[in-house]
Amino acid sequence: MKFTEDHEWLRAEGDLFVVGVTEYAAEQLGDVVFVELPEEGRTVKKDEEIVVIESVKVASDIKAPLDGTIVAVNEKLADAPAFVNEDPLGDGWFFKLRVDDPSAVEAFMDEDAYKAMIA
């Protein structure tokens, strides 16, 4: 698993990457009440805002970590956005991305580096 400075995580799943937010980000958001996901098949560019999260505290955007194509979204979040808080590293994932350059993922932080950043 890799982590971005924007508190997103990426987990390899075959030739795809599953993307969500970290436990730290989920705690900072507060109770999530709505998640707007991108459409499957959408081509995205790195840093493009593609997910909107509304919580009791704030509305926030999630950016695409890399260039690629959205190949799946977590439909469960439409009915149960609380998965983002309850299981951010599991059922709270947002989308699966087929990245244009898989080697670019190596530039992100590992878990130890991410923990050091938020300490």
FIZAVEX-442357 format. One record per atom (N, C-alpha, C, O): residue number from 1; residue in one letter; atom name; x, y, z. Coordinates in nm, 2 decimals. Example, Ala and Ser with C-alpha at 12.3 -4.5 7.8 and 13.67 -1.06 7.14 Angstrom:
// FIZAVEX-442357
    k  r   a       u       v       w
    1  A   N    1.32   -0.57    0.78
    1  A  CA    1.23   -0.45    0.78
    1  A   C    1.32   -0.33    0.78
    1  A   O    1.42   -0.33    0.85
    2  S   N    1.28   -0.22    0.71
    2  S  CA    1.37   -0.11    0.71
    2  S   C    1.29    0.00    0.79
    2  S   O    1.34    0.11    0.80
//
This chain:
// FIZAVEX-442357
    k  r   a       u       v       w
    1  M   N    0.09   -0.12    0.00
    1  M  CA    0.00    0.00    0.00
    1  M   C    0.09    0.12    0.00
    1  M   O    0.19    0.13    0.07
    2  K   N    0.05    0.22   -0.08
    2  K  CA    0.12    0.35   -0.08
    2  K   C    0.03    0.46   -0.04
    2  K   O   -0.09    0.45   -0.04
    3  F   N    0.09    0.58    0.00
    3  F  CA    0.01    0.69    0.05
    3  F   C    0.06    0.82   -0.01
    3  F   O    0.17    0.84   -0.05
    4  T   N   -0.04    0.91   -0.03
    4  T  CA   -0.01    1.04   -0.09
    4  T   C   -0.01    1.15    0.02
    4  T   O   -0.05    1.12    0.13
    5  E   N    0.05    1.26   -0.01
    5  E  CA    0.05    1.37    0.09
    5  E   C   -0.09    1.43    0.11
    5  E   O   -0.11    1.50    0.21
    6  D   N   -0.18    1.39    0.03
    6  D  CA   -0.32    1.44    0.04
    6  D   C   -0.41    1.33    0.12
    6  D   O   -0.53    1.34    0.12
    7  H   N   -0.34    1.24    0.19
    7  H  CA   -0.40    1.14    0.28
    7  H   C   -0.49    1.04    0.20
    7  H   O   -0.59    0.99    0.25
    8  E   N   -0.45    1.01    0.08
    8  E  CA   -0.51    0.90    0.00
    8  E   C   -0.42    0.78    0.01
    8  E   O   -0.30    0.79    0.03
    9  W   N   -0.48    0.66    0.00
    9  W  CA   -0.40    0.54   -0.01
    9  W   C   -0.43    0.48   -0.15
    9  W   O   -0.54    0.49   -0.21
   10  L   N   -0.33    0.40   -0.19
   10  L  CA   -0.34    0.32   -0.32
   10  L   C   -0.30    0.18   -0.29
   10  L   O   -0.19    0.16   -0.23
   11  R   N   -0.38    0.08   -0.32
   11  R  CA   -0.35   -0.06   -0.30
   11  R   C   -0.36   -0.13   -0.44
   11  R   O   -0.46   -0.12   -0.51
   12  A   N   -0.25   -0.20   -0.47
   12  A  CA   -0.25   -0.27   -0.60
   12  A   C   -0.35   -0.39   -0.59
   12  A   O   -0.36   -0.46   -0.49
   13  E   N   -0.42   -0.41   -0.70
   13  E  CA   -0.52   -0.52   -0.71
   13  E   C   -0.51   -0.56   -0.86
   13  E   O   -0.58   -0.51   -0.95
   14  G   N   -0.42   -0.66   -0.88
   14  G  CA   -0.39   -0.70   -1.02
   14  G   C   -0.32   -0.59   -1.09
   14  G   O   -0.22   -0.53   -1.04
   15  D   N   -0.37   -0.55   -1.20
   15  D  CA   -0.31   -0.43   -1.27
   15  D   C   -0.38   -0.30   -1.25
   15  D   O   -0.36   -0.20   -1.32
   16  L   N   -0.47   -0.30   -1.14
   16  L  CA   -0.54   -0.18   -1.10
   16  L   C   -0.49   -0.13   -0.97
   16  L   O   -0.42   -0.20   -0.90
   17  F   N   -0.53   -0.01   -0.93
   17  F  CA   -0.51    0.04   -0.80
   17  F   C   -0.64    0.09   -0.74
   17  F   O   -0.71    0.17   -0.80
   18  V   N   -0.66    0.04   -0.62
   18  V  CA   -0.78    0.08   -0.54
   18  V   C   -0.74    0.20   -0.47
   18  V   O   -0.63    0.21   -0.41
   19  V   N   -0.83    0.31   -0.46
   19  V  CA   -0.80    0.43   -0.40
   19  V   C   -0.90    0.47   -0.29
   19  V   O   -1.02    0.45   -0.32
   20  G   N   -0.86    0.51   -0.18
   20  G  CA   -0.94    0.56   -0.07
   20  G   C   -0.87    0.66    0.01
   20  G   O   -0.76    0.71   -0.03
   21  V   N   -0.93    0.70    0.13
   21  V  CA   -0.86    0.80    0.22
   21  V   C   -0.81    0.72    0.34
   21  V   O   -0.87    0.61    0.37
   22  T   N   -0.72    0.77    0.41
   22  T  CA   -0.66    0.71    0.52
   22  T   C   -0.75    0.72    0.64
   22  T   O   -0.84    0.80    0.65
   23  E   N   -0.72    0.65    0.75
   23  E  CA   -0.79    0.66    0.87
   23  E   C   -0.78    0.80    0.93
   23  E   O   -0.87    0.86    0.98
   24  Y   N   -0.66    0.86    0.92
   24  Y  CA   -0.63    0.99    0.96
   24  Y   C   -0.73    1.09    0.89
   24  Y   O   -0.79    1.18    0.96
   25  A   N   -0.74    1.08    0.76
   25  A  CA   -0.83    1.17    0.69
   25  A   C   -0.97    1.15    0.73
   25  A   O   -1.05    1.25    0.74
   26  A   N   -1.01    1.02    0.74
   26  A  CA   -1.15    0.99    0.78
   26  A   C   -1.18    1.06    0.92
   26  A   O   -1.29    1.11    0.94
   27  E   N   -1.09    1.05    1.01
   27  E  CA   -1.11    1.11    1.14
   27  E   C   -1.12    1.27    1.13
   27  E   O   -1.21    1.33    1.19
   28  Q   N   -1.04    1.32    1.04
   28  Q  CA   -1.04    1.47    1.03
   28  Q   C   -1.17    1.52    0.96
   28  Q   O   -1.21    1.63    0.99
   29  L   N   -1.22    1.44    0.87
   29  L  CA   -1.35    1.47    0.80
   29  L   C   -1.47    1.48    0.90
   29  L   O   -1.56    1.56    0.88
   30  G   N   -1.47    1.39    1.00
   30  G  CA   -1.59    1.37    1.08
   30  G   C   -1.68    1.28    1.01
   30  G   O   -1.64    1.21    0.91
   31  D   N   -1.80    1.27    1.05
   31  D  CA   -1.90    1.18    0.99
   31  D   C   -1.94    1.21    0.85
   31  D   O   -1.99    1.32    0.82
   32  V   N   -1.90    1.12    0.76
   32  V  CA   -1.93    1.15    0.62
   32  V   C   -2.08    1.12    0.59
   32  V   O   -2.13    1.01    0.63
   33  V   N   -2.14    1.21    0.52
   33  V  CA   -2.29    1.20    0.50
   33  V   C   -2.32    1.18    0.35
   33  V   O   -2.43    1.15    0.31
   34  F   N   -2.22    1.21    0.26
   34  F  CA   -2.25    1.20    0.12
   34  F   C   -2.12    1.19    0.04
   34  F   O   -2.02    1.25    0.08
   35  V   N   -2.12    1.10   -0.06
   35  V  CA   -2.00    1.09   -0.14
   35  V   C   -2.04    1.09   -0.29
   35  V   O   -2.13    1.01   -0.33
   36  E   N   -1.98    1.18   -0.37
   36  E  CA   -2.01    1.18   -0.51
   36  E   C   -1.89    1.12   -0.58
   36  E   O   -1.78    1.17   -0.57
   37  L   N   -1.91    1.01   -0.65
   37  L  CA   -1.80    0.94   -0.72
   37  L   C   -1.80    0.97   -0.87
   37  L   O   -1.90    1.01   -0.93
   38  P   N   -1.68    0.95   -0.93
   38  P  CA   -1.67    0.97   -1.08
   38  P   C   -1.74    0.86   -1.15
   38  P   O   -1.77    0.76   -1.10
   39  E   N   -1.76    0.88   -1.28
   39  E  CA   -1.82    0.78   -1.36
   39  E   C   -1.72    0.68   -1.41
   39  E   O   -1.60    0.71   -1.43
   40  E   N   -1.76    0.55   -1.42
   40  E  CA   -1.67    0.45   -1.47
   40  E   C   -1.64    0.48   -1.61
   40  E   O   -1.72    0.52   -1.69
   41  G   N   -1.51    0.46   -1.65
   41  G  CA   -1.47    0.48   -1.79
   41  G   C   -1.41    0.62   -1.81
   41  G   O   -1.36    0.65   -1.91
   42  R   N   -1.42    0.70   -1.71
   42  R  CA   -1.37    0.84   -1.72
   42  R   C   -1.22    0.84   -1.71
   42  R   O   -1.16    0.78   -1.63
   43  T   N   -1.16    0.92   -1.80
   43  T  CA   -1.02    0.94   -1.81
   43  T   C   -0.99    1.05   -1.72
   43  T   O   -1.05    1.16   -1.73
   44  V   N   -0.89    1.04   -1.63
   44  V  CA   -0.86    1.14   -1.53
   44  V   C   -0.71    1.18   -1.54
   44  V   O   -0.62    1.10   -1.59
   45  K   N   -0.68    1.30   -1.50
   45  K  CA   -0.54    1.35   -1.49
   45  K   C   -0.50    1.36   -1.35
   45  K   O   -0.58    1.39   -1.26
   46  K   N   -0.37    1.35   -1.32
   46  K  CA   -0.32    1.36   -1.18
   46  K   C   -0.37    1.50   -1.13
   46  K   O   -0.36    1.60   -1.20
   47  D   N   -0.41    1.50   -1.00
   47  D  CA   -0.45    1.62   -0.93
   47  D   C   -0.59    1.67   -0.97
   47  D   O   -0.63    1.77   -0.92
   48  E   N   -0.66    1.60   -1.06
   48  E  CA   -0.79    1.64   -1.10
   48  E   C   -0.89    1.60   -0.99
   48  E   O   -0.88    1.49   -0.94
   49  E   N   -0.98    1.69   -0.95
   49  E  CA   -1.07    1.67   -0.84
   49  E   C   -1.18    1.57   -0.90
   49  E   O   -1.25    1.61   -0.99
   50  I   N   -1.19    1.45   -0.84
   50  I  CA   -1.29    1.36   -0.90
   50  I   C   -1.39    1.30   -0.80
   50  I   O   -1.48    1.23   -0.84
   51  V   N   -1.37    1.32   -0.67
   51  V  CA   -1.46    1.27   -0.57
   51  V   C   -1.50    1.39   -0.48
   51  V   O   -1.41    1.46   -0.44
   52  V   N   -1.62    1.40   -0.45
   52  V  CA   -1.67    1.50   -0.35
   52  V   C   -1.72    1.43   -0.23
   52  V   O   -1.80    1.34   -0.24
   53  I   N   -1.67    1.47   -0.11
   53  I  CA   -1.71    1.42    0.01
   53  I   C   -1.77    1.53    0.10
   53  I   O   -1.71    1.63    0.11
   54  E   N   -1.89    1.50    0.15
   54  E  CA   -1.95    1.59    0.24
   54  E   C   -1.96    1.52    0.38
   54  E   O   -2.01    1.41    0.39
   55  S   N   -1.92    1.60    0.48
   55  S  CA   -1.93    1.54    0.61
   55  S   C   -2.00    1.65    0.70
   55  S   O   -2.03    1.76    0.65
   56  V   N   -2.02    1.61    0.82
   56  V  CA   -2.08    1.71    0.91
   56  V   C   -2.00    1.83    0.94
   56  V   O   -2.04    1.93    0.98
   57  K   N   -1.86    1.82    0.91
   57  K  CA   -1.77    1.93    0.93
   57  K   C   -1.74    2.01    0.81
   57  K   O   -1.73    2.13    0.82
   58  V   N   -1.73    1.94    0.69
   58  V  CA   -1.67    2.01    0.58
   58  V   C   -1.71    1.94    0.45
   58  V   O   -1.74    1.82    0.45
   59  A   N   -1.70    2.01    0.34
   59  A  CA   -1.70    1.94    0.21
   59  A   C   -1.56    1.94    0.15
   59  A   O   -1.49    2.04    0.17
   60  S   N   -1.52    1.83    0.10
   60  S  CA   -1.38    1.81    0.05
   60  S   C   -1.38    1.74   -0.08
   60  S   O   -1.47    1.66   -0.11
   61  D   N   -1.27    1.76   -0.15
   61  D  CA   -1.25    1.69   -0.28
   61  D   C   -1.14    1.60   -0.27
   61  D   O   -1.04    1.62   -0.20
   62  I   N   -1.15    1.49   -0.34
   62  I  CA   -1.04    1.39   -0.36
   62  I   C   -0.99    1.40   -0.50
   62  I   O   -1.06    1.40   -0.59
   63  K   N   -0.85    1.41   -0.51
   63  K  CA   -0.79    1.43   -0.64
   63  K   C   -0.74    1.29   -0.69
   63  K   O   -0.71    1.20   -0.62
   64  A   N   -0.74    1.28   -0.82
   64  A  CA   -0.68    1.16   -0.89
   64  A   C   -0.53    1.16   -0.85
   64  A   O   -0.46    1.26   -0.87
   65  P   N   -0.48    1.05   -0.80
   65  P  CA   -0.34    1.05   -0.76
   65  P   C   -0.25    1.04   -0.88
   65  P   O   -0.13    1.08   -0.87
   66  L   N   -0.30    0.99   -0.99
   66  L  CA   -0.22    0.97   -1.11
   66  L   C   -0.31    0.98   -1.24
   66  L   O   -0.43    0.98   -1.23
   67  D   N   -0.25    0.99   -1.35
   67  D  CA   -0.32    0.98   -1.48
   67  D   C   -0.37    0.84   -1.50
   67  D   O   -0.30    0.75   -1.47
   68  G   N   -0.49    0.83   -1.55
   68  G  CA   -0.55    0.69   -1.57
   68  G   C   -0.69    0.69   -1.61
   68  G   O   -0.75    0.80   -1.65
   69  T   N   -0.75    0.58   -1.59
   69  T  CA   -0.90    0.56   -1.63
   69  T   C   -0.97    0.49   -1.51
   69  T   O   -0.92    0.40   -1.45
   70  I   N   -1.08    0.55   -1.47
   70  I  CA   -1.16    0.49   -1.36
   70  I   C   -1.23    0.37   -1.42
   70  I   O   -1.30    0.38   -1.52
   71  V   N   -1.20    0.25   -1.36
   71  V  CA   -1.26    0.13   -1.41
   71  V   C   -1.37    0.07   -1.32
   71  V   O   -1.45   -0.01   -1.36
   72  A   N   -1.38    0.12   -1.20
   72  A  CA   -1.49    0.08   -1.11
   72  A   C   -1.50    0.18   -1.00
   72  A   O   -1.40    0.25   -0.96
   73  V   N   -1.62    0.20   -0.94
   73  V  CA   -1.65    0.28   -0.83
   73  V   C   -1.72    0.20   -0.72
   73  V   O   -1.78    0.10   -0.75
   74  N   N   -1.71    0.25   -0.60
   74  N  CA   -1.77    0.18   -0.49
   74  N   C   -1.91    0.22   -0.47
   74  N   O   -1.94    0.32   -0.40
   75  E   N   -2.00    0.15   -0.54
   75  E  CA   -2.15    0.19   -0.54
   75  E   C   -2.21    0.19   -0.40
   75  E   O   -2.31    0.25   -0.38
   76  K   N   -2.15    0.11   -0.31
   76  K  CA   -2.20    0.10   -0.18
   76  K   C   -2.20    0.23   -0.10
   76  K   O   -2.28    0.25   -0.01
   77  L   N   -2.11    0.32   -0.14
   77  L  CA   -2.10    0.45   -0.07
   77  L   C   -2.22    0.54   -0.10
   77  L   O   -2.25    0.63   -0.02
   78  A   N   -2.30    0.52   -0.20
   78  A  CA   -2.42    0.60   -0.23
   78  A   C   -2.52    0.58   -0.12
   78  A   O   -2.58    0.67   -0.08
   79  D   N   -2.54    0.45   -0.08
   79  D  CA   -2.63    0.43    0.03
   79  D   C   -2.57    0.43    0.17
   79  D   O   -2.64    0.45    0.27
   80  A   N   -2.44    0.41    0.18
   80  A  CA   -2.38    0.40    0.31
   80  A   C   -2.24    0.47    0.31
   80  A   O   -2.14    0.41    0.31
   81  P   N   -2.25    0.61    0.30
   81  P  CA   -2.12    0.68    0.30
   81  P   C   -2.04    0.67    0.43
   81  P   O   -1.93    0.70    0.43
   82  A   N   -2.11    0.62    0.53
   82  A  CA   -2.04    0.60    0.66
   82  A   C   -1.93    0.50    0.65
   82  A   O   -1.84    0.49    0.74
   83  F   N   -1.92    0.41    0.54
   83  F  CA   -1.81    0.32    0.53
   83  F   C   -1.68    0.39    0.53
   83  F   O   -1.58    0.34    0.57
   84  V   N   -1.68    0.52    0.48
   84  V  CA   -1.56    0.60    0.47
   84  V   C   -1.50    0.61    0.62
   84  V   O   -1.38    0.61    0.64
   85  N   N   -1.59    0.63    0.72
   85  N  CA   -1.54    0.64    0.85
   85  N   C   -1.52    0.51    0.92
   85  N   O   -1.42    0.49    0.99
   86  E   N   -1.61    0.41    0.89
   86  E  CA   -1.61    0.29    0.96
   86  E   C   -1.49    0.19    0.91
   86  E   O   -1.44    0.12    0.99
   87  D   N   -1.46    0.20    0.79
   87  D  CA   -1.36    0.11    0.73
   87  D   C   -1.29    0.18    0.61
   87  D   O   -1.30    0.13    0.50
   88  P   N   -1.21    0.29    0.64
   88  P  CA   -1.15    0.36    0.53
   88  P   C   -1.05    0.29    0.45
   88  P   O   -1.04    0.32    0.33
   89  L   N   -0.99    0.19    0.51
   89  L  CA   -0.89    0.11    0.43
   89  L   C   -0.95   -0.02    0.37
   89  L   O   -0.88   -0.09    0.31
   90  G   N   -1.08   -0.04    0.39
   90  G  CA   -1.15   -0.16    0.34
   90  G   C   -1.27   -0.12    0.26
   90  G   O   -1.25   -0.07    0.14
   91  D   N   -1.39   -0.14    0.31
   91  D  CA   -1.51   -0.11    0.24
   91  D   C   -1.53    0.04    0.21
   91  D   O   -1.62    0.07    0.13
   92  G   N   -1.45    0.13    0.26
   92  G  CA   -1.47    0.27    0.23
   92  G   C   -1.39    0.32    0.11
   92  G   O   -1.37    0.44    0.09
   93  W   N   -1.34    0.23    0.03
   93  W  CA   -1.26    0.27   -0.09
   93  W   C   -1.36    0.35   -0.19
   93  W   O   -1.48    0.33   -0.18
   94  F   N   -1.30    0.43   -0.27
   94  F  CA   -1.37    0.52   -0.37
   94  F   C   -1.38    0.46   -0.51
   94  F   O   -1.49    0.44   -0.57
   95  F   N   -1.26    0.43   -0.56
   95  F  CA   -1.26    0.39   -0.71
   95  F   C   -1.14    0.30   -0.73
   95  F   O   -1.04    0.30   -0.66
   96  K   N   -1.15    0.23   -0.85
   96  K  CA   -1.03    0.16   -0.90
   96  K   C   -0.98    0.22   -1.02
   96  K   O   -1.06    0.26   -1.11
   97  L   N   -0.85    0.24   -1.03
   97  L  CA   -0.79    0.32   -1.13
   97  L   C   -0.69    0.23   -1.21
   97  L   O   -0.61    0.17   -1.15
   98  R   N   -0.70    0.24   -1.34
   98  R  CA   -0.60    0.18   -1.43
   98  R   C   -0.51    0.29   -1.46
   98  R   O   -0.54    0.38   -1.54
   99  V   N   -0.39    0.30   -1.40
   99  V  CA   -0.30    0.41   -1.42
   99  V   C   -0.22    0.39   -1.55
   99  V   O   -0.19    0.28   -1.60
  100  D   N   -0.19    0.51   -1.61
  100  D  CA   -0.12    0.51   -1.74
  100  D   C    0.03    0.46   -1.72
  100  D   O    0.08    0.39   -1.81
  101  D   N    0.09    0.50   -1.60
  101  D  CA    0.23    0.46   -1.57
  101  D   C    0.23    0.40   -1.44
  101  D   O    0.26    0.47   -1.34
  102  P   N    0.22    0.26   -1.42
  102  P  CA    0.22    0.20   -1.29
  102  P   C    0.34    0.23   -1.21
  102  P   O    0.34    0.22   -1.09
  103  S   N    0.45    0.25   -1.27
  103  S  CA    0.58    0.27   -1.20
  103  S   C    0.57    0.40   -1.12
  103  S   O    0.65    0.42   -1.03
  104  A   N    0.49    0.50   -1.16
  104  A  CA    0.47    0.62   -1.09
  104  A   C    0.42    0.61   -0.95
  104  A   O    0.45    0.69   -0.86
  105  V   N    0.36    0.50   -0.92
  105  V  CA    0.31    0.47   -0.78
  105  V   C    0.42    0.46   -0.68
  105  V   O    0.41    0.49   -0.57
  106  E   N    0.54    0.41   -0.73
  106  E  CA    0.65    0.40   -0.64
  106  E   C    0.70    0.53   -0.58
  106  E   O    0.77    0.53   -0.48
  107  A   N    0.66    0.64   -0.64
  107  A  CA    0.71    0.77   -0.59
  107  A   C    0.63    0.81   -0.46
  107  A   O    0.67    0.90   -0.39
  108  F   N    0.52    0.74   -0.43
  108  F  CA    0.44    0.77   -0.31
  108  F   C    0.50    0.71   -0.19
  108  F   O    0.59    0.63   -0.20
  109  M   N    0.46    0.75   -0.07
  109  M  CA    0.51    0.71    0.06
  109  M   C    0.47    0.57    0.09
  109  M   O    0.36    0.52    0.06
  110  D   N    0.56    0.50    0.16
  110  D  CA    0.52    0.37    0.22
  110  D   C    0.45    0.40    0.36
  110  D   O    0.44    0.52    0.40
  111  E   N    0.40    0.30    0.43
  111  E  CA    0.33    0.33    0.55
  111  E   C    0.41    0.40    0.66
  111  E   O    0.36    0.49    0.73
  112  D   N    0.54    0.36    0.67
  112  D  CA    0.62    0.42    0.77
  112  D   C    0.64    0.57    0.74
  112  D   O    0.64    0.65    0.84
  113  A   N    0.67    0.60    0.62
  113  A  CA    0.69    0.74    0.58
  113  A   C    0.56    0.82    0.60
  113  A   O    0.56    0.94    0.65
  114  Y   N    0.44    0.76    0.57
  114  Y  CA    0.32    0.83    0.59
  114  Y   C    0.29    0.86    0.74
  114  Y   O    0.25    0.97    0.78
  115  K   N    0.32    0.76    0.82
  115  K  CA    0.30    0.77    0.97
  115  K   C    0.39    0.88    1.02
  115  K   O    0.35    0.96    1.11
  116  A   N    0.51    0.89    0.97
  116  A  CA    0.60    1.00    1.02
  116  A   C    0.55    1.13    0.98
  116  A   O    0.57    1.23    1.05
  117  M   N    0.49    1.14    0.86
  117  M  CA    0.43    1.27    0.81
  117  M   C    0.32    1.32    0.90
  117  M   O    0.31    1.44    0.93
  118  I   N    0.23    1.23    0.95
  118  I  CA    0.12    1.28    1.02
  118  I   C    0.15    1.28    1.17
  118  I   O    0.06    1.33    1.25
  119  A   N    0.26    1.24    1.21
  119  A  CA    0.30    1.24    1.36
  119  A   C    0.32    1.38    1.41
  119  A   O    0.34    1.40    1.53
//
